[in-house]
Amino acid sequence: MPNSEEESAEPVGRTSLFAYLTASLSAEYRAIMDLFTGPLLADLSAAEVAQQLAERGQRLSADEVTARCESLQGWGNLVRGVRDARVPTVRDFLRSRSRYQASKLGGRVHRDAEAVLAAGEGAQEVARELLGATAGVLSRIIERLREPDPDPEALAGDVTTVFNNQRLFNESVRDFYAYLNAVLSRYDLAGDEYRQFKELLLEYVDLITADVSRHTPAIVARCDRILPLLDRILAILDKLPTLIMPDGTPADRMPGRSRADWDQFHAWYSGGDGRSGPETLRAAADQALRQLLTNAKRMLAAAGTGVSRRADLLSLAARFDLCEPEEAHRLFATTFGVFPARHLLGGPEEPDPRDGVNTSWWDAIPIDVPMSLRDRGERQTRGRSAVVPDPGLDEELLLRQAEDEARARRLAADELVAAGPLDGAQVSPAARDLLLGMLGSLLAKNQELDGAVAETNTDLDLEITATTVPGVVTEISARDGTVAVHDLTLHAGRVRRAVSGDAGRTA
């Protein structure tokens, strides 16, 4: 909860906490905030701030520092200090009373802002090792709950470790994929740089996805065991001393002290409230891979057709960087042909003669431009009209193919029927493939074979009967190999025009 000093800055809004970062004197404001957020409970007067700034090579008078601190106080970054001072003069006493401290939110904003400004622009490693550590800590929590009287301090440390690991892993994953997306979306990604990022994507991203897929089932299984015991965990954690504000409300608690925290943690891995975290990571990896392939297609197309203008555009950008504004306008108009437009009448083929020389292109009726002229700049007509194909020939070809296929299947069925008992039979590859297809269907329908079961194909008038005989191996040979079926005897015959209760089943 904010104290009275912070409440005075509340009408301005919390967004004002960031104002000093974009102010005209942001360097001075940041230097002052560095002094207040460095040590714990820093309580400094304007004179002390000016002295410490001078030691760091930045000289400001006490009056200037006072003005800066008052601005920071107005934005909510600083609050007034309350320490009494013993000084020899009234002026020094007034100055010493003007002491400042960093507010809670002001200190957090400055630390986060400095961390962002100091962060590198390259890729940061993903803390994927925390996934295995999280699974281990969850197992330790389960072991502690088996004790009749678990240690609250040790249990609280494990719970805090779980949620801190999850937060750090999520932050590192988000930063990594944001960087990867920013790089892969660049149009100028090519050559050695493209090859490096291709290796990064194909190796490191695959490593992250594999780690998440490997550890997710273990984490979900442990969470499923913890959630029924969650009331006991929260009761044990509530025994620890907590901070209560003067108005009776509790302070902000560490993560893992409420059921909502655990439900959210479990849903991230299991997908209880939609897409899970692992599914999101796999989708992000697929999207990055598609973008990589898009860049590869673009580079191949540019290399094959000779239309890549990357070098020309980089040279043009360098010329723009050296130009004055007026020269840049002329260079742009010369390069891209952007000159003042005049509508020139082209003759009787104009769609509307009312579009004269004074008609703007915005208001004139558009003229259709042929695709060959639009895409290739060619004015002559290419090719000829395509001949409409006769579908009758295609239908006749398909019918013949279907008849040939049916005839071959009937011959294969007759071959199996002629063989009868199939142990040691020598058949053609087509008959062997037909037998394997029907045998697969038979085994799929009968997971547990009790006695004799049959699979029939009434179109081919073929029935395959399988009988369970432990230890028997049925071998069917063809010119391209031998099939061995264990613990079954197979027999091929015609479909029995069955009475009720027949074991055969129509395919």
VOGU-3710 file (C-alpha; in Angstrom, 3 decimals, decimal comma):
1> mpnseeesae> 0,000/0,000/0,000  1,323/3,499/-0,768  2,227/5,779/2,125  0,939/9,316/2,577  3,679/10,854/0,447  2,905/8,545/-2,471  -0,820/9,201/-2,139  -0,156/12,898/-2,759  1,208/11,989/-6,204  -1,613/9,575/-7,017
11> pvgrtslfay> -3,856/12,144/-8,849  -1,101/12,557/-11,436  -1,329/8,832/-12,222  1,264/6,126/-12,191  2,281/6,861/-15,770  3,960/10,031/-14,484  6,587/7,785/-12,864  8,115/7,381/-16,321  8,160/11,109/-17,135  11,752/11,666/-16,005
21> ltaslsaeyr> 13,009/9,170/-18,599  11,836/11,343/-21,504  12,304/14,781/-19,966  14,796/17,217/-21,469  17,158/16,713/-18,519  16,716/12,931/-18,373  20,455/12,313/-17,889  20,471/14,408/-14,695  17,258/12,812/-13,413  18,650/9,337/-13,998
31> aimdlftgpl> 21,899/10,194/-12,215  19,926/11,446/-9,194  17,710/8,338/-9,148  20,843/6,166/-9,277  21,924/7,669/-5,951  18,578/7,016/-4,290  18,050/3,479/-5,605  21,604/2,209/-5,087  21,855/1,610/-1,300  18,973/0,549/0,902
41> ladlsaaeva> 16,985/3,305/2,601  18,983/6,107/0,986  17,964/9,380/2,656  19,776/12,321/1,071  19,489/16,072/1,066  19,995/18,188/-2,037  23,496/19,200/-0,851  24,484/15,569/-0,326  23,163/14,642/-3,743  25,118/17,504/-5,344
51> qqlaergqrl> 28,281/16,392/-3,554  27,942/12,752/-4,632  27,183/13,798/-8,202  30,351/15,934/-8,226  32,339/12,898/-7,103  30,957/11,053/-10,138  31,971/13,851/-12,494  28,566/15,549/-12,890  28,439/18,983/-11,350  25,115/20,523/-10,292
61> sadevtarce> 24,475/23,232/-7,727  22,381/22,515/-4,645  19,590/24,716/-6,007  19,576/22,798/-9,287  19,468/19,493/-7,440  16,616/20,799/-5,298  14,630/21,700/-8,420  15,279/18,267/-9,928  14,280/16,469/-6,716  11,091/18,512/-6,449
71> slqgwgnlvr> 10,198/17,515/-10,009  10,864/13,862/-9,200  8,729/14,222/-6,098  5,900/15,679/-8,151  6,071/12,720/-10,530  6,012/10,272/-7,608  9,566/8,957/-7,954  10,803/10,529/-4,693  9,181/11,205/-1,325  10,178/13,537/1,482
81> gvrdarvptv> 12,494/12,173/4,166  11,672/12,519/7,860  15,104/12,360/9,505  15,938/15,206/11,909  19,324/16,873/11,598  21,552/18,928/13,899  23,045/21,848/12,004  24,632/25,166/13,067  22,483/27,615/11,062  18,827/28,058/10,174
91> rdflrsrsry> 19,629/27,891/6,452  21,406/24,574/6,892  18,477/23,379/8,990  16,005/24,208/6,196  18,252/22,512/3,668  18,615/19,427/5,842  14,851/19,205/6,240  14,584/18,944/2,454  15,630/15,310/2,388  14,351/12,776/-0,069
101> qasklggrvh> 13,930/9,048/-0,431  12,975/6,865/-3,375  9,343/5,786/-3,363  8,479/2,110/-3,710  7,160/2,379/-7,266  9,722/5,014/-8,232  12,579/2,743/-7,235  11,072/-0,192/-9,101  10,534/1,867/-12,243  14,119/3,123/-12,192
111> rdaeavlaag> 15,623/-0,325/-11,640  13,557/-1,810/-14,460  14,317/1,107/-16,785  18,060/0,872/-16,148  17,934/-2,868/-16,744  16,237/-2,299/-20,109  18,713/0,417/-21,094  21,664/-1,765/-20,118  20,361/-4,893/-21,862  22,092/-5,951/-25,052
121> egaqevarel> 20,310/-6,152/-28,397  21,440/-9,708/-29,079  19,751/-12,962/-28,146  19,637/-14,035/-24,522  19,806/-17,670/-23,496  16,580/-19,319/-22,372  16,646/-20,631/-18,805  15,511/-24,078/-19,940  17,435/-25,795/-17,125  14,830/-24,432/-14,711
131> lgatagvlsr> 12,213/-26,851/-16,074  14,007/-29,878/-14,657  14,720/-27,986/-11,434  11,024/-27,099/-11,124  10,009/-30,746/-11,450  12,548/-31,638/-8,744  11,297/-28,952/-6,340  7,683/-30,076/-6,866  8,744/-33,603/-5,941  10,402/-32,213/-2,806
141> iierlrepdp> 7,165/-30,409/-1,870  5,267/-33,696/-2,188  7,833/-35,412/0,048  7,501/-32,670/2,676  3,721/-33,057/2,734  4,126/-36,719/3,660  5,664/-35,633/6,970  3,237/-35,299/9,894  4,479/-31,780/10,697  6,232/-30,159/7,669
151> dpealagdvt> 8,680/-27,320/8,227  6,837/-24,120/7,115  10,055/-22,254/6,320  11,400/-25,034/4,100  8,033/-25,471/2,384  7,778/-21,719/1,764  11,275/-21,725/0,241  10,328/-24,524/-2,150  7,080/-22,802/-3,191  8,878/-19,512/-3,821
161> tvfnnqrlfn> 11,552/-21,340/-5,844  8,909/-22,960/-8,083  7,235/-19,680/-8,966  10,487/-17,743/-9,317  11,755/-20,413/-11,727  8,552/-20,166/-13,744  8,724/-16,370/-13,906  12,370/-16,359/-15,014  11,729/-19,064/-17,635  8,733/-17,183/-19,065
171> esvrdfyayl> 10,661/-13,908/-19,245  13,663/-15,492/-20,968  11,432/-17,305/-23,483  9,500/-14,132/-24,327  12,700/-12,122/-24,805  14,257/-14,829/-26,980  11,287/-15,230/-29,313  10,778/-11,461/-29,552  14,405/-11,102/-30,666  14,087/-14,038/-33,068
181> navlsrydla> 10,933/-12,611/-34,639  12,535/-9,195/-35,045  15,489/-10,715/-36,874  13,577/-13,103/-39,123  11,183/-10,352/-40,248  14,070/-8,314/-41,687  14,028/-8,140/-45,458  17,809/-7,725/-45,680  18,573/-10,974/-43,838  20,862/-12,862/-46,207
191> gdeyrqfkel> 24,259/-14,489/-46,637  26,296/-15,449/-43,582  23,851/-13,738/-41,235  21,000/-15,835/-42,584  23,032/-19,014/-42,194  23,839/-18,195/-38,569  20,216/-17,583/-37,682  19,190/-20,722/-39,541  21,495/-22,762/-37,327  20,170/-20,887/-34,284
201> lleyvdlita> 16,592/-21,724/-35,198  17,124/-25,336/-36,207  19,316/-26,222/-33,225  18,583/-23,994/-30,253  14,832/-23,626/-30,792  14,547/-27,373/-31,257  16,505/-27,833/-28,024  14,081/-25,563/-26,139  11,039/-27,352/-27,554  12,507/-30,764/-26,722
211> dvsrhtpaiv> 13,217/-29,732/-23,111  9,705/-28,374/-22,664  8,151/-31,520/-24,158  10,314/-33,748/-21,932  9,672/-31,993/-18,622  6,034/-30,942/-19,103  4,478/-34,394/-18,372  6,500/-34,670/-15,142  5,474/-31,181/-13,982  1,801/-31,781/-14,836
221> arcdrilpll> 1,817/-35,134/-12,985  3,313/-33,541/-9,869  0,836/-30,644/-10,012  -2,035/-33,130/-10,215  -0,771/-34,648/-6,964  -0,259/-31,267/-5,275  -3,600/-29,616/-6,132  -5,681/-31,948/-3,882  -3,292/-31,051/-1,040  -3,309/-27,333/-1,785
231> drilaildkl> -5,515/-26,394/1,183  -2,975/-27,959/3,524  -0,083/-26,173/1,786  -1,780/-22,786/2,076  -2,653/-23,447/5,725  0,992/-24,239/6,515  2,207/-21,125/4,673  -0,330/-18,983/6,540  1,403/-19,939/9,814  4,453/-17,900/8,795
241> ptlimpdgtp> 4,716/-14,278/9,954  3,156/-11,872/7,440  3,260/-8,126/7,025  0,040/-6,326/7,952  -0,462/-2,696/6,936  -1,635/-0,095/9,495  -5,159/-0,161/8,056  -5,392/-3,912/8,639  -4,948/-5,046/5,034  -2,210/-7,609/4,244
251> adrmpgrsra> 0,801/-6,604/2,177  1,443/-8,005/-1,284  2,351/-11,658/-0,784  4,898/-13,717/-2,648  3,576/-15,874/-5,506  2,329/-19,331/-4,591  0,412/-18,226/-1,504  -3,026/-18,406/-3,155  -5,009/-21,021/-5,042  -5,217/-18,745/-8,083
261> dwdqfhawys> -1,400/-18,800/-8,405  -1,313/-22,596/-8,425  -4,241/-22,869/-10,841  -2,506/-20,511/-13,239  0,772/-22,411/-12,903  -0,963/-25,742/-13,584  -2,931/-24,302/-16,522  0,282/-23,053/-18,160  1,534/-26,612/-18,512  -1,746/-28,493/-18,931
271> ggdgrsgpet> -3,717/-25,983/-21,030  -6,623/-25,898/-18,602  -7,784/-22,433/-19,752  -6,986/-22,739/-23,468  -3,693/-23,248/-25,260  -0,964/-24,411/-22,896  2,488/-22,875/-22,652  4,218/-25,808/-24,401  1,717/-25,602/-27,281  2,370/-21,861/-27,561
281> lraaadqalr> 6,123/-22,480/-27,729  5,681/-25,107/-30,439  3,442/-22,741/-32,414  6,043/-19,961/-32,078  8,761/-22,333/-33,285  6,632/-23,350/-36,280  5,965/-19,701/-37,113  9,684/-18,884/-36,930  10,449/-21,854/-39,180  7,870/-20,711/-41,739
291> qlltnakrml> 9,391/-17,233/-41,726  12,833/-18,787/-42,235  11,536/-20,734/-45,248  9,916/-17,563/-46,609  13,271/-15,788/-46,446  14,930/-18,756/-48,164  12,372/-18,679/-51,001  12,878/-14,941/-51,382  16,657/-15,305/-51,606  16,407/-18,185/-54,074
301> aaagtgvsrr> 13,970/-16,247/-56,236  16,213/-13,202/-56,179  19,283/-15,262/-57,024  17,549/-17,073/-59,881  15,886/-14,132/-61,624  18,478/-11,452/-60,978  15,927/-8,997/-59,518  17,547/-8,596/-56,092  18,118/-4,896/-55,448  19,581/-5,225/-51,961
311> adllslaarf> 22,982/-3,772/-52,876  21,355/-0,948/-54,859  19,015/-0,075/-51,993  21,875/-0,040/-49,475  23,865/2,257/-51,759  20,838/4,517/-52,167  20,316/4,604/-48,387  23,944/5,702/-47,934  23,422/8,531/-50,420  20,264/9,640/-48,605
321> dlcepeeahr> 22,206/9,684/-45,333  24,749/12,140/-46,804  22,189/14,428/-48,504  20,741/17,674/-47,289  16,901/17,758/-47,151  16,491/19,531/-50,504  18,956/17,223/-52,243  17,207/14,205/-50,701  13,887/15,299/-52,255  15,494/15,598/-55,698
331> lfattfgvfp> 17,272/12,273/-55,290  14,009/10,549/-54,332  12,150/12,044/-57,305  14,956/11,084/-59,698  15,306/7,525/-58,360  11,661/6,561/-58,192  10,289/8,759/-60,966  8,023/10,729/-58,638  7,445/13,868/-60,728  4,443/16,205/-60,849
341> arhllggpee> 1,652/14,302/-62,645  -0,084/15,541/-65,819  -2,886/13,649/-67,510  -2,016/13,315/-71,208  -4,874/12,293/-73,493  -4,026/9,045/-75,262  -6,566/9,226/-78,126  -9,962/7,649/-78,754  -9,223/4,652/-76,486  -9,613/6,828/-73,391
351> pdprdgvnts> -12,588/5,464/-71,409  -14,000/8,890/-70,658  -13,119/11,961/-72,754  -14,118/14,211/-69,871  -10,793/13,367/-68,154  -8,680/16,213/-69,492  -5,195/17,541/-68,797  -6,411/19,290/-65,649  -8,005/16,147/-64,142  -6,151/14,715/-61,160
361> wwdaipidvp> -5,128/11,077/-61,200  -7,131/10,650/-57,996  -10,358/11,674/-59,761  -9,766/10,135/-63,202  -11,299/6,790/-64,166  -8,615/4,049/-63,856  -7,403/2,284/-66,989  -6,895/-1,478/-67,048  -3,270/-2,448/-67,568  -2,526/-5,925/-69,010
371> mslrdrgerq> -0,761/-8,329/-66,692  2,222/-8,729/-69,021  2,762/-4,973/-68,995  2,109/-4,698/-65,270  4,421/-7,541/-64,181  7,076/-7,795/-66,913  6,904/-4,487/-68,742  6,110/-6,241/-72,055  3,668/-4,619/-74,442  3,241/-7,465/-76,955
381> trgrsavvpd> 0,713/-10,214/-76,374  2,282/-13,527/-75,429  0,961/-17,051/-75,898  -2,435/-18,078/-77,173  -5,771/-19,047/-75,777  -5,755/-22,440/-74,088  -7,787/-25,283/-75,563  -10,669/-26,441/-73,409  -9,906/-30,093/-72,501  -12,415/-32,837/-73,297
391> pgldeelllr> -13,465/-34,443/-69,956  -14,770/-37,534/-71,765  -11,274/-38,840/-72,459  -10,271/-38,404/-68,818  -13,399/-40,224/-67,643  -12,705/-43,133/-69,977  -9,101/-43,344/-68,756  -10,198/-43,401/-65,124  -12,785/-46,104/-65,828  -10,173/-48,289/-67,496
401> qaedeararr> -7,788/-47,835/-64,609  -10,524/-48,776/-62,124  -11,431/-51,887/-64,140  -7,790/-52,987/-64,322  -7,388/-52,509/-60,580  -10,575/-54,500/-59,821  -9,481/-57,298/-62,181  -6,073/-57,510/-60,464  -7,724/-57,723/-57,020  -10,042/-60,505/-58,191
411> laadelvaag> -7,092/-62,470/-59,558  -5,260/-62,030/-56,251  -8,334/-63,226/-54,347  -8,653/-66,293/-56,601  -4,985/-67,045/-55,985  -5,507/-67,002/-52,195  -8,615/-69,178/-52,440  -6,698/-71,697/-54,554  -3,975/-71,859/-51,907  -6,440/-72,663/-49,083
421> pldgaqvspa> -4,229/-73,149/-45,993  -1,729/-70,342/-46,277  1,141/-71,845/-44,265  3,955/-72,405/-46,767  1,934/-70,990/-49,680  3,761/-69,327/-52,591  1,688/-66,357/-53,841  2,169/-63,228/-55,910  2,995/-59,856/-54,289  -0,505/-58,598/-55,124
431> ardlllgmlg> -2,114/-61,563/-53,337  0,242/-61,115/-50,391  -0,665/-57,396/-50,094  -4,398/-58,218/-50,246  -3,933/-60,790/-47,464  -2,027/-58,316/-45,276  -4,726/-55,688/-45,713  -7,513/-58,067/-44,656  -5,403/-59,470/-41,806  -4,783/-55,961/-40,491
441> sllaknqeld> -8,522/-55,236/-40,541  -9,218/-58,533/-38,760  -6,721/-57,789/-35,969  -8,050/-54,251/-35,568  -11,596/-55,536/-35,050  -10,561/-58,408/-32,746  -8,097/-57,202/-30,133  -8,299/-60,530/-28,241  -8,547/-63,610/-30,464  -10,569/-66,371/-28,886
451> gavaetntdl> -10,789/-69,328/-31,248  -11,380/-68,778/-34,955  -12,381/-65,390/-36,381  -12,849/-64,389/-39,989  -12,616/-61,316/-42,201  -14,647/-61,288/-45,430  -14,748/-59,244/-48,604  -18,005/-59,871/-50,408  -16,924/-57,932/-53,511  -14,041/-60,375/-54,045
461> dleitattvp> -15,905/-63,390/-52,555  -12,950/-63,937/-50,243  -12,848/-64,973/-46,591  -9,697/-65,135/-44,416  -10,028/-67,257/-41,273  -7,498/-66,854/-38,431  -7,204/-69,386/-35,616  -5,083/-68,879/-32,514  -2,491/-71,641/-32,053  0,309/-70,722/-29,611
471> gvvteisard> 3,796/-71,376/-30,927  2,769/-71,782/-34,571  4,390/-69,632/-37,281  2,506/-69,231/-40,571  4,785/-68,255/-43,476  3,529/-66,876/-46,797  6,174/-66,428/-49,491  6,275/-64,126/-52,519  9,069/-63,349/-54,939  9,965/-60,171/-53,074
481> gtvavhdltl> 9,955/-61,593/-49,526  8,346/-63,817/-46,900  5,725/-62,838/-44,324  5,735/-64,672/-40,954  2,616/-64,545/-38,730  3,154/-65,859/-35,201  0,615/-67,769/-33,111  -1,996/-67,797/-35,929  -2,992/-70,233/-38,652  -4,545/-68,644/-41,733
491> hagrvrravs> -6,954/-70,138/-44,240  -8,401/-68,529/-47,398  -11,711/-69,568/-48,908  -14,928/-68,366/-50,459  -17,450/-66,402/-48,430  -19,858/-68,714/-46,677  -23,437/-67,732/-47,363  -23,849/-67,724/-43,657  -26,531/-68,683/-41,254  -27,055/-66,491/-38,195
501> gdagrta> -24,247/-66,615/-35,668  -21,531/-67,022/-38,274  -18,202/-65,708/-37,101  -17,411/-63,981/-40,374  -17,697/-60,240/-40,598  -18,364/-58,381/-43,826  -15,615/-55,925/-44,739
//
